[in-house]
């Protein structure tokens, strides 16, 4: 079995978030601003983005289990998520990342205008683009529940329905997904508001995916059950 005890640490998610932020700013955003500026290239940075998303979800899923991962779960999850991450529906495709031109970006650079790209709007949340947005969100949750939590003697999927996850989902939707979706789906070109959205979404990552921190703030009733969160990997 693969050791996964480190995923229960509050520092695992921030470490993954830092890697994700570095790849986004020095890779994806740099390539959008100046094609060919990264030695790895656009395709590599796009795939790396999906890889870091996968490891963020792995950490989240580990926290809802009552035992370490089985090797097959980790391998299956990584293979499935890396494939789905590249799809037009269920993932964020290469075309969306680098060749979007769908609508004017919402909001502005002043704090008083940030709410415009943090709330729901028709351009992002309805129609074909809305299917991409909600398909990605549903795909991540289903992957965590069906591959990571329940199989191989894991905790009941019902354990995921707790205040901690509600808190995480609120941060993920309003502070991570909405700014990111406005940035990615509007137009693949540099702008001041795009930079603000990028920094805000990646800063929120540290709280959005940090299930160990959420458990400390809003501990589920089953958290201290005997044998739960065994670190014997």
DRENPA-3360 file (N, C-alpha, C; in nm, 2 decimals, always signed):
BEGIN
1 = XXXXXXXX = +0.08/-0.12/+0.00/+0.00/+0.00/+0.00/+0.09/+0.12/+0.00 ~ +0.03/+0.23/-0.05/+0.10/+0.36/-0.06/+0.08/+0.44/+0.07 ~ +0.19/+0.49/+0.13/+0.17/+0.57/+0.25/+0.10/+0.70/+0.22 ~ -0.01/+0.72/+0.30/-0.09/+0.84/+0.27/-0.11/+0.92/+0.40 ~ -0.04/+0.89/+0.51/-0.05/+0.96/+0.63/-0.02/+1.11/+0.62 ~ +0.07/+1.14/+0.53/+0.11/+1.28/+0.52/-0.01/+1.36/+0.47 ~ -0.11/+1.30/+0.40/-0.22/+1.38/+0.35/-0.32/+1.42/+0.47 ~ -0.30/+1.37/+0.59/-0.38/+1.42/+0.70/-0.32/+1.54/+0.76;
9 = XXXXXXXX = -0.20/+1.58/+0.72/-0.14/+1.70/+0.78/-0.20/+1.83/+0.72 ~ -0.21/+1.93/+0.80/-0.26/+2.06/+0.75/-0.16/+2.12/+0.65 ~ -0.04/+2.07/+0.64/+0.06/+2.13/+0.55/+0.07/+2.06/+0.41 ~ +0.00/+1.95/+0.40/+0.01/+1.88/+0.27/-0.06/+1.96/+0.16 ~ -0.18/+2.01/+0.19/-0.26/+2.09/+0.09/-0.19/+2.22/+0.06 ~ -0.14/+2.30/+0.16/-0.07/+2.42/+0.12/+0.05/+2.39/+0.03 ~ +0.12/+2.28/+0.06/+0.24/+2.25/-0.03/+0.19/+2.22/-0.17 ~ +0.08/+2.15/-0.19/+0.03/+2.12/-0.32/-0.02/+2.25/-0.39;
17 = XXXXXXXX = -0.08/+2.34/-0.31/-0.13/+2.47/-0.36/-0.02/+2.55/-0.41 ~ +0.09/+2.55/-0.34/+0.21/+2.63/-0.38/+0.26/+2.58/-0.51 ~ +0.27/+2.45/-0.53/+0.31/+2.39/-0.66/+0.21/+2.43/-0.77 ~ +0.08/+2.42/-0.74/-0.02/+2.46/-0.83/-0.01/+2.60/-0.87 ~ +0.01/+2.69/-0.78/+0.02/+2.83/-0.80/+0.14/+2.86/-0.89 ~ +0.25/+2.80/-0.86/+0.37/+2.82/-0.93/+0.36/+2.78/-1.08 ~ +0.29/+2.66/-1.10/+0.27/+2.61/-1.24/+0.18/+2.71/-1.31 ~ +0.07/+2.76/-1.24/-0.02/+2.85/-1.31/+0.04/+2.98/-1.35;
25 = XXXXXXXX = +0.11/+3.04/-1.26/+0.17/+3.17/-1.28/+0.29/+3.17/-1.37 ~ +0.38/+3.07/-1.35/+0.51/+3.07/-1.42/+0.49/+2.99/-1.55 ~ +0.38/+2.91/-1.56/+0.36/+2.83/-1.68/+0.24/+2.87/-1.76 ~ +0.12/+2.84/-1.71/+0.00/+2.87/-1.79/-0.02/+3.02/-1.82 ~ -0.01/+3.10/-1.72/-0.03/+3.24/-1.74/+0.08/+3.31/-1.82 ~ +0.20/+3.26/-1.79/+0.32/+3.31/-1.87/+0.30/+3.28/-2.02 ~ +0.25/+3.16/-2.05/+0.23/+3.11/-2.19/+0.12/+3.19/-2.25 ~ +0.02/+3.23/-2.18/-0.09/+3.31/-2.23/-0.04/+3.45/-2.26;
33 = XXXXXXXX = +0.04/+3.50/-2.17/+0.09/+3.64/-2.20/+0.19/+3.64/-2.31 ~ +0.27/+3.54/-2.31/+0.38/+3.54/-2.41/+0.41/+3.39/-2.46 ~ +0.34/+3.35/-2.56/+0.36/+3.21/-2.61/+0.50/+3.17/-2.63 ~ +0.54/+3.06/-2.58/+0.68/+3.01/-2.59/+0.78/+3.06/-2.49 ~ +0.72/+3.13/-2.39/+0.81/+3.19/-2.28/+0.85/+3.08/-2.18 ~ +0.77/+2.97/-2.17/+0.81/+2.87/-2.08/+0.89/+2.76/-2.15 ~ +0.99/+2.71/-2.08/+1.07/+2.60/-2.14/+0.99/+2.47/-2.16 ~ +0.89/+2.45/-2.07/+0.81/+2.32/-2.08/+0.70/+2.33/-2.19;
41 = XXXXXXXX = +0.65/+2.44/-2.22/+0.55/+2.45/-2.32/+0.41/+2.45/-2.27 ~ +0.31/+2.49/-2.35/+0.17/+2.50/-2.31/+0.11/+2.36/-2.27 ~ +0.14/+2.26/-2.34/+0.07/+2.13/-2.32/+0.12/+2.08/-2.18 ~ +0.25/+2.08/-2.16/+0.30/+2.03/-2.03/+0.25/+2.10/-1.91 ~ +0.23/+2.23/-1.92/+0.18/+2.31/-1.80/+0.03/+2.28/-1.78 ~ -0.04/+2.26/-1.89/-0.18/+2.23/-1.88/-0.20/+2.09/-1.81 ~ -0.12/+1.99/-1.85/-0.13/+1.86/-1.79/-0.08/+1.87/-1.64 ~ +0.02/+1.95/-1.61/+0.07/+1.96/-1.47/-0.04/+2.02/-1.39;
49 = XXXXXXXX = -0.12/+2.11/-1.44/-0.23/+2.17/-1.37/-0.33/+2.06/-1.33 ~ -0.36/+1.97/-1.42/-0.45/+1.86/-1.39/-0.39/+1.77/-1.28 ~ -0.26/+1.75/-1.29/-0.19/+1.66/-1.19/-0.20/+1.72/-1.05 ~ -0.18/+1.85/-1.04/-0.19/+1.91/-0.90/-0.33/+1.91/-0.85 ~ -0.43/+1.93/-0.94/-0.57/+1.92/-0.90/-0.60/+1.78/-0.85 ~ -0.54/+1.68/-0.91/-0.56/+1.54/-0.87/-0.50/+1.52/-0.73 ~ -0.39/+1.57/-0.70/-0.33/+1.55/-0.57/-0.40/+1.63/-0.46 ~ -0.46/+1.74/-0.50/-0.55/+1.82/-0.40/-0.67/+1.73/-0.36;
57 = XXXXXXXX = -0.73/+1.67/-0.46/-0.85/+1.59/-0.44/-0.81/+1.46/-0.36 ~ -0.69/+1.40/-0.39/-0.64/+1.29/-0.31/-0.63/+1.32/-0.16 ~ -0.58/+1.44/-0.13/-0.57/+1.47/+0.01/-0.70/+1.49/+0.07 ~ -0.80/+1.55/+0.00/-0.93/+1.57/+0.05/-1.00/+1.44/+0.08 ~ -0.99/+1.34/-0.02/-1.05/+1.21/+0.00/-0.99/+1.13/+0.12 ~ -0.86/+1.14/+0.14/-0.79/+1.07/+0.24/-0.85/+1.11/+0.38 ~ -0.89/+1.23/+0.39/-0.94/+1.28/+0.52/-1.07/+1.22/+0.56 ~ -1.15/+1.18/+0.46/-1.28/+1.12/+0.48/-1.28/+0.97/+0.49;
65 = XXXXXXXX = -1.16/+0.91/+0.48/-1.15/+0.76/+0.50/-1.11/+0.73/+0.65 ~ -1.14/+0.60/+0.68/-1.10/+0.56/+0.81/-0.98/+0.47/+0.81 ~ -0.91/+0.47/+0.70/-0.79/+0.38/+0.68/-0.71/+0.43/+0.56 ~ -0.59/+0.39/+0.55/-0.50/+0.44/+0.44/-0.56/+0.39/+0.31 ~ -0.52/+0.45/+0.20/-0.56/+0.41/+0.06/-0.50/+0.27/+0.03 ~ -0.57/+0.20/-0.05/-0.52/+0.08/-0.12/-0.45/+0.13/-0.24 ~ -0.34/+0.06/-0.29/-0.27/+0.11/-0.40/-0.36/+0.12/-0.53 ~ -0.45/+0.03/-0.55/-0.53/+0.04/-0.66/-0.62/+0.17/-0.67;
73 = XXXXXXXX = -0.66/+0.21/-0.55/-0.74/+0.34/-0.54/-0.66/+0.46/-0.59 ~ -0.53/+0.47/-0.55/-0.45/+0.58/-0.58/-0.42/+0.57/-0.73 ~ -0.38/+0.46/-0.79/-0.35/+0.44/-0.93/-0.48/+0.47/-1.01 ~ -0.59/+0.41/-0.97/-0.72/+0.43/-1.05/-0.76/+0.58/-1.05 ~ -0.75/+0.64/-0.93/-0.79/+0.78/-0.92/-0.70/+0.87/-1.00 ~ -0.57/+0.85/-1.00/-0.48/+0.94/-1.08/-0.50/+0.92/-1.23 ~ -0.52/+0.79/-1.27/-0.54/+0.77/-1.41/-0.67/+0.83/-1.46 ~ -0.78/+0.81/-1.38/-0.91/+0.86/-1.42/-0.91/+1.01/-1.42;
81 = XXXXXXXX = -0.86/+1.07/-1.31/-0.86/+1.22/-1.30/-0.78/+1.29/-1.41 ~ -0.66/+1.23/-1.44/-0.57/+1.29/-1.54/-0.64/+1.28/-1.68 ~ -0.72/+1.18/-1.70/-0.79/+1.17/-1.83/-0.91/+1.27/-1.83 ~ -0.99/+1.27/-1.72/-1.10/+1.36/-1.71/-1.06/+1.51/-1.71 ~ -0.95/+1.54/-1.65/-0.91/+1.68/-1.64/-0.89/+1.74/-1.78 ~ -0.86/+1.66/-1.88/-0.84/+1.71/-2.02/-0.96/+1.72/-2.10 ~ -1.08/+1.67/-2.05/-1.20/+1.67/-2.13/-1.27/+1.81/-2.13 ~ -1.35/+1.82/-2.24/-1.42/+1.95/-2.25/-1.53/+1.96/-2.14;
89 = XXXXXXXX = -1.60/+1.85/-2.11/-1.70/+1.84/-2.01/-1.64/+1.75/-1.90 ~ -1.64/+1.80/-1.78/-1.58/+1.72/-1.67/-1.44/+1.77/-1.63 ~ -1.38/+1.83/-1.72/-1.24/+1.89/-1.70/-1.23/+2.03/-1.75 ~ -1.11/+2.08/-1.77/-1.09/+2.21/-1.83/-0.99/+2.18/-1.95 ~ -1.05/+2.18/-2.06/-0.97/+2.14/-2.18/-0.86/+2.24/-2.22 ~ -0.77/+2.20/-2.30/-0.66/+2.28/-2.35/-0.72/+2.40/-2.43 ~ -0.82/+2.38/-2.51/-0.88/+2.48/-2.58/-0.94/+2.59/-2.50 ~ -1.01/+2.55/-2.39/-1.06/+2.65/-2.30/-0.95/+2.73/-2.23;
97 = XXXXXXXX = -0.85/+2.66/-2.19/-0.74/+2.73/-2.12/-0.67/+2.83/-2.20 ~ -0.64/+2.80/-2.33/-0.55/+2.88/-2.41/-0.62/+2.96/-2.53 ~ -0.75/+2.92/-2.56/-0.81/+2.98/-2.67/-0.96/+3.02/-2.65 ~ -0.99/+3.06/-2.53/-1.12/+3.11/-2.50/-1.15/+3.25/-2.54 ~ -1.27/+3.28/-2.59/-1.31/+3.41/-2.62/-1.46/+3.41/-2.62 ~ -1.52/+3.40/-2.51/-1.67/+3.38/-2.49/-1.75/+3.50/-2.45 ~ -1.69/+3.58/-2.35/-1.77/+3.69/-2.30/-1.67/+3.79/-2.23 ~ -1.72/+3.91/-2.20/-1.63/+4.00/-2.13/-1.61/+3.96/-1.98;
105 = XXXXXXXX = -1.49/+3.96/-1.93/-1.47/+3.92/-1.79/-1.55/+4.01/-1.70 ~ -1.59/+3.94/-1.59/-1.68/+4.01/-1.49/-1.60/+4.08/-1.39 ~ -1.65/+4.18/-1.33/-1.59/+4.24/-1.21/-1.47/+4.34/-1.25 ~ -1.40/+4.38/-1.15/-1.29/+4.47/-1.17/-1.18/+4.45/-1.06 ~ -1.08/+4.53/-1.07/-0.96/+4.52/-0.98/-0.98/+4.58/-0.84 ~ -1.08/+4.66/-0.82/-1.11/+4.72/-0.69/-1.19/+4.62/-0.61 ~ -1.16/+4.62/-0.48/-1.23/+4.53/-0.39/-1.38/+4.54/-0.39 ~ -1.43/+4.66/-0.42/-1.57/+4.68/-0.43/-1.64/+4.62/-0.55;
113 = XXXXXXXX = -1.56/+4.58/-0.65/-1.61/+4.51/-0.76/-1.58/+4.36/-0.77 ~ -1.51/+4.31/-0.67/-1.47/+4.17/-0.67/-1.59/+4.08/-0.67 ~ -1.70/+4.12/-0.60/-1.82/+4.04/-0.58/-1.87/+4.00/-0.72 ~ -1.85/+4.08/-0.82/-1.91/+4.05/-0.95/-1.85/+3.92/-1.01 ~ -1.73/+3.88/-0.98/-1.67/+3.76/-1.03/-1.67/+3.65/-0.93 ~ -1.73/+3.67/-0.81/-1.74/+3.57/-0.71/-1.88/+3.51/-0.69 ~ -1.98/+3.58/-0.76/-2.12/+3.53/-0.75/-2.16/+3.46/-0.88 ~ -2.28/+3.41/-0.89/-2.33/+3.34/-1.01/-2.36/+3.44/-1.12;
121 = XXXXXXXX = -2.34/+3.40/-1.24/-2.38/+3.48/-1.35/-2.41/+3.39/-1.47 ~ -2.50/+3.43/-1.56/-2.55/+3.35/-1.67/-2.44/+3.30/-1.76 ~ -2.34/+3.38/-1.79/-2.23/+3.35/-1.88/-2.15/+3.22/-1.84 ~ -2.13/+3.22/-1.71/-2.05/+3.11/-1.65/-2.13/+2.99/-1.61 ~ -2.25/+3.01/-1.55/-2.32/+2.90/-1.49/-2.44/+2.85/-1.56 ~ -2.47/+2.90/-1.68/-2.58/+2.84/-1.76/-2.52/+2.81/-1.90 ~ -2.60/+2.73/-1.97/-2.57/+2.70/-2.11/-2.45/+2.60/-2.12 ~ -2.38/+2.59/-2.23/-2.27/+2.50/-2.25/-2.16/+2.52/-2.16;
129 = XXXXXXXX = -2.12/+2.65/-2.13/-2.02/+2.68/-2.03/-2.06/+2.64/-1.89 ~ -2.18/+2.65/-1.86/-2.23/+2.61/-1.73/-2.22/+2.46/-1.71 ~ -2.24/+2.38/-1.82/-2.22/+2.24/-1.82/-2.08/+2.20/-1.79 ~ -1.98/+2.28/-1.84/-1.84/+2.26/-1.81/-1.82/+2.29/-1.66 ~ -1.87/+2.40/-1.61/-1.85/+2.44/-1.47/-1.90/+2.34/-1.37 ~ -2.03/+2.30/-1.39/-2.10/+2.21/-1.29/-2.05/+2.07/-1.32 ~ -2.01/+2.03/-1.44/-1.96/+1.90/-1.47/-1.83/+1.88/-1.40 ~ -1.74/+1.98/-1.40/-1.62/+1.97/-1.33/-1.64/+1.95/-1.18;
137 = XXXXXXXX = -1.72/+2.04/-1.12/-1.75/+2.03/-0.98/-1.81/+1.89/-0.94 ~ -1.91/+1.84/-1.01/-1.97/+1.72/-0.98/-1.87/+1.60/-1.00 ~ -1.79/+1.61/-1.11/-1.69/+1.51/-1.13/-1.59/+1.49/-1.02 ~ -1.54/+1.60/-0.97/-1.44/+1.59/-0.86/-1.51/+1.52/-0.73 ~ -1.63/+1.57/-0.70/-1.69/+1.51/-0.58/-1.73/+1.36/-0.60 ~ -1.77/+1.33/-0.72/-1.81/+1.19/-0.74/-1.68/+1.10/-0.74 ~ -1.57/+1.15/-0.80/-1.45/+1.08/-0.80/-1.40/+1.05/-0.65 ~ -1.41/+1.15/-0.57/-1.36/+1.14/-0.43/-1.45/+1.04/-0.36;
145 = XXXXXXXX = -1.58/+1.05/-0.38/-1.67/+0.96/-0.31/-1.67/+0.82/-0.36 ~ -1.66/+0.79/-0.49/-1.68/+0.66/-0.54/-1.55/+0.58/-0.56 ~ -1.44/+0.65/-0.57/-1.31/+0.58/-0.58/-1.23/+0.59/-0.45 ~ -1.24/+0.70/-0.38/-1.15/+0.71/-0.26/-1.21/+0.67/-0.13 ~ -1.34/+0.71/-0.11/-1.39/+0.70/+0.02/-1.45/+0.56/+0.05 ~ -1.55/+0.52/-0.03/-1.63/+0.40/+0.00/-1.55/+0.27/-0.03 ~ -1.49/+0.25/-0.14/-1.43/+0.12/-0.17/-1.32/+0.08/-0.08 ~ -1.29/-0.05/-0.08/-1.18/-0.10/+0.01/-1.20/-0.07/+0.16;
153 = XXXXXXXX = -1.33/-0.09/+0.20/-1.36/-0.08/+0.34/-1.35/+0.07/+0.40 ~ -1.36/+0.17/+0.31/-1.36/+0.30/+0.36/-1.48/+0.34/+0.43 ~ -1.48/+0.47/+0.48/-1.59/+0.52/+0.56/-1.72/+0.53/+0.47 ~ -1.83/+0.53/+0.53/-1.96/+0.55/+0.45/-1.95/+0.69/+0.38 ~ -2.00/+0.69/+0.26/-2.00/+0.81/+0.18/-2.08/+0.92/+0.25 ~ -2.18/+0.88/+0.33/-2.26/+0.97/+0.41/-2.18/+1.06/+0.50 ~ -2.06/+1.01/+0.54/-1.97/+1.09/+0.63/-1.93/+1.22/+0.56 ~ -1.94/+1.22/+0.43/-1.90/+1.35/+0.36/-2.00/+1.46/+0.38;
161 = XXXXXXXX = -2.12/+1.42/+0.42/-2.22/+1.53/+0.44/-2.21/+1.58/+0.58 ~ -2.12/+1.68/+0.59/-2.09/+1.74/+0.72/-2.07/+1.89/+0.71 ~ -2.06/+1.96/+0.82/-2.04/+2.11/+0.81/-1.91/+2.14/+0.75 ~ -1.81/+2.06/+0.78/-1.67/+2.09/+0.73/-1.67/+2.09/+0.57 ~ -1.74/+1.99/+0.51/-1.75/+1.99/+0.37/-1.83/+2.10/+0.31 ~ -1.94/+2.14/+0.38/-2.02/+2.25/+0.34/-1.94/+2.38/+0.33 ~ -1.86/+2.40/+0.44/-1.77/+2.51/+0.45/-1.67/+2.51/+0.33 ~ -1.61/+2.39/+0.30/-1.51/+2.38/+0.20/-1.58/+2.41/+0.06;
169 = XXXXXXXX = -1.70/+2.36/+0.04/-1.76/+2.38/-0.09/-1.80/+2.52/-0.11 ~ -1.84/+2.60/+0.00/-1.87/+2.74/-0.02/-1.74/+2.82/-0.06 ~ -1.63/+2.78/+0.00/-1.50/+2.85/-0.04/-1.46/+2.81/-0.18 ~ -1.48/+2.68/-0.21/-1.44/+2.64/-0.34/-1.52/+2.70/-0.45 ~ -1.65/+2.71/-0.43/-1.74/+2.77/-0.54/-1.72/+2.92/-0.55 ~ -1.73/+2.99/-0.44/-1.73/+3.14/-0.45/-1.59/+3.20/-0.46 ~ -1.49/+3.14/-0.40/-1.36/+3.20/-0.40/-1.26/+3.14/-0.49 ~ -1.29/+3.01/-0.53/-1.19/+2.94/-0.62/-1.25/+2.92/-0.76;
177 = XXXXXXXX = -1.37/+2.85/-0.77/-1.42/+2.82/-0.90/-1.48/+2.94/-0.97 ~ -1.55/+3.03/-0.91/-1.61/+3.14/-0.98/-1.51/+3.24/-1.03 ~ -1.41/+3.28/-0.95/-1.31/+3.37/-1.01/-1.23/+3.30/-1.13 ~ -1.20/+3.17/-1.10/-1.12/+3.09/-1.20/-1.20/+3.08/-1.33 ~ -1.33/+3.05/-1.32/-1.42/+3.03/-1.44/-1.43/+3.16/-1.52 ~ -1.45/+3.27/-1.45/-1.46/+3.40/-1.52/-1.33/+3.42/-1.59 ~ -1.22/+3.39/-1.53/-1.08/+3.41/-1.59/-1.06/+3.32/-1.71 ~ -1.09/+3.19/-1.69/-1.06/+3.09/-1.80/-1.16/+3.10/-1.91;
185 = XXXXXXXX = -1.29/+3.11/-1.88/-1.39/+3.10/-1.99/-1.41/+3.23/-2.06 ~ -1.37/+3.35/-2.01/-1.40/+3.47/-2.07/-1.31/+3.49/-2.20 ~ -1.18/+3.51/-2.17/-1.09/+3.53/-2.29/-0.95/+3.49/-2.24 ~ -0.88/+3.42/-2.33/-0.74/+3.38/-2.29/-0.64/+3.49/-2.33 ~ -0.65/+3.60/-2.26/-0.55/+3.70/-2.28/-0.53/+3.78/-2.15 ~ -0.41/+3.83/-2.13/-0.37/+3.90/-2.00/-0.46/+4.02/-1.98 ~ -0.49/+4.04/-1.85/-0.56/+4.17/-1.81/-0.54/+4.18/-1.66 ~ -0.56/+4.30/-1.62/-0.54/+4.33/-1.47/-0.64/+4.25/-1.39;
193 = XXXXXXXX = -0.77/+4.25/-1.43/-0.87/+4.18/-1.36/-0.84/+4.03/-1.36 ~ -0.79/+3.97/-1.47/-0.75/+3.83/-1.47/-0.64/+3.80/-1.37 ~ -0.55/+3.89/-1.35/-0.44/+3.87/-1.25/-0.50/+3.87/-1.11 ~ -0.59/+3.96/-1.09/-0.66/+3.97/-0.95/-0.73/+3.84/-0.93 ~ -0.81/+3.79/-1.03/-0.88/+3.67/-1.01/-0.79/+3.55/-0.99 ~ -0.68/+3.55/-1.06/-0.58/+3.44/-1.05/-0.52/+3.43/-0.91 ~ -0.48/+3.55/-0.86/-0.42/+3.55/-0.72/-0.52/+3.52/-0.62 ~ -0.64/+3.57/-0.63/-0.75/+3.54/-0.53/-0.78/+3.39/-0.52;
201 = XXXXXXXX = -0.80/+3.33/-0.64/-0.84/+3.19/-0.65/-0.73/+3.10/-0.59 ~ -0.61/+3.13/-0.62/-0.50/+3.05/-0.57/-0.47/+3.07/-0.42 ~ -0.50/+3.19/-0.37/-0.48/+3.21/-0.23/-0.59/+3.14/-0.16 ~ -0.71/+3.14/-0.21/-0.83/+3.06/-0.15/-0.81/+2.91/-0.15 ~ -0.72/+2.86/-0.24/-0.70/+2.72/-0.25/-0.65/+2.67/-0.11 ~ -0.57/+2.75/-0.04/-0.51/+2.70/+0.09/-0.62/+2.67/+0.19 ~ -0.73/+2.73/+0.18/-0.85/+2.70/+0.27/-0.95/+2.61/+0.21 ~ -0.97/+2.62/+0.07/-1.07/+2.55/+0.01/-1.05/+2.40/+0.01;
209 = XXXXXXXX = -0.93/+2.35/-0.01/-0.91/+2.21/-0.02/-0.85/+2.15/+0.11 ~ -0.83/+2.24/+0.21/-0.76/+2.19/+0.33/-0.86/+2.13/+0.43 ~ -0.89/+2.00/+0.40/-0.99/+1.93/+0.49/-0.94/+1.91/+0.63 ~ -0.81/+1.89/+0.66/-0.77/+1.88/+0.80/-0.80/+2.01/+0.87 ~ -0.78/+2.12/+0.81/-0.81/+2.25/+0.88/-0.96/+2.26/+0.90 ~ -1.04/+2.23/+0.80/-1.18/+2.23/+0.81/-1.23/+2.14/+0.92 ~ -1.17/+2.03/+0.94/-1.21/+1.94/+1.05/-1.17/+2.00/+1.19 ~ -1.07/+2.07/+1.19/-1.04/+2.14/+1.32/-1.13/+2.25/+1.35;
217 = XXXXXXXX = -1.18/+2.32/+1.25/-1.27/+2.43/+1.27/-1.41/+2.38/+1.29 ~ -1.46/+2.28/+1.22/-1.59/+2.23/+1.23/-1.58/+2.07/+1.23 ~ -1.54/+2.02/+1.35/-1.52/+1.87/+1.35/-1.65/+1.80/+1.34 ~ -1.65/+1.70/+1.24/-1.77/+1.61/+1.23/-1.79/+1.53/+1.35 ~ -1.91/+1.48/+1.37/-1.94/+1.40/+1.49/-1.87/+1.27/+1.50 ~ -1.83/+1.22/+1.38/-1.77/+1.09/+1.37/-1.61/+1.10/+1.38 ~ -1.56/+1.22/+1.38/-1.42/+1.24/+1.37/-1.34/+1.17/+1.48 ~ -1.39/+1.17/+1.60/-1.31/+1.10/+1.71/-1.36/+0.96/+1.74;
225 = XXXXXXXX = -1.42/+0.90/+1.64/-1.46/+0.76/+1.66/-1.34/+0.67/+1.68 ~ -1.34/+0.56/+1.75/-1.23/+0.48/+1.77/-1.18/+0.43/+1.63 ~ -1.05/+0.44/+1.61/-0.98/+0.39/+1.49/-0.99/+0.48/+1.37 ~ -1.07/+0.59/+1.39/-1.08/+0.68/+1.27/-0.95/+0.75/+1.24 ~ -0.92/+0.78/+1.11/-0.80/+0.85/+1.07/-0.68/+0.78/+1.11 ~ -0.68/+0.65/+1.10/-0.55/+0.57/+1.12/-0.44/+0.62/+1.03 ~ -0.32/+0.64/+1.09/-0.21/+0.68/+1.01/-0.12/+0.56/+0.97 ~ -0.16/+0.44/+1.00/-0.08/+0.33/+0.96/-0.09/+0.30/+0.81;
233 = X = -0.01/+0.36/+0.74/-0.02/+0.34/+0.59/+0.06/+0.22/+0.54;
% end
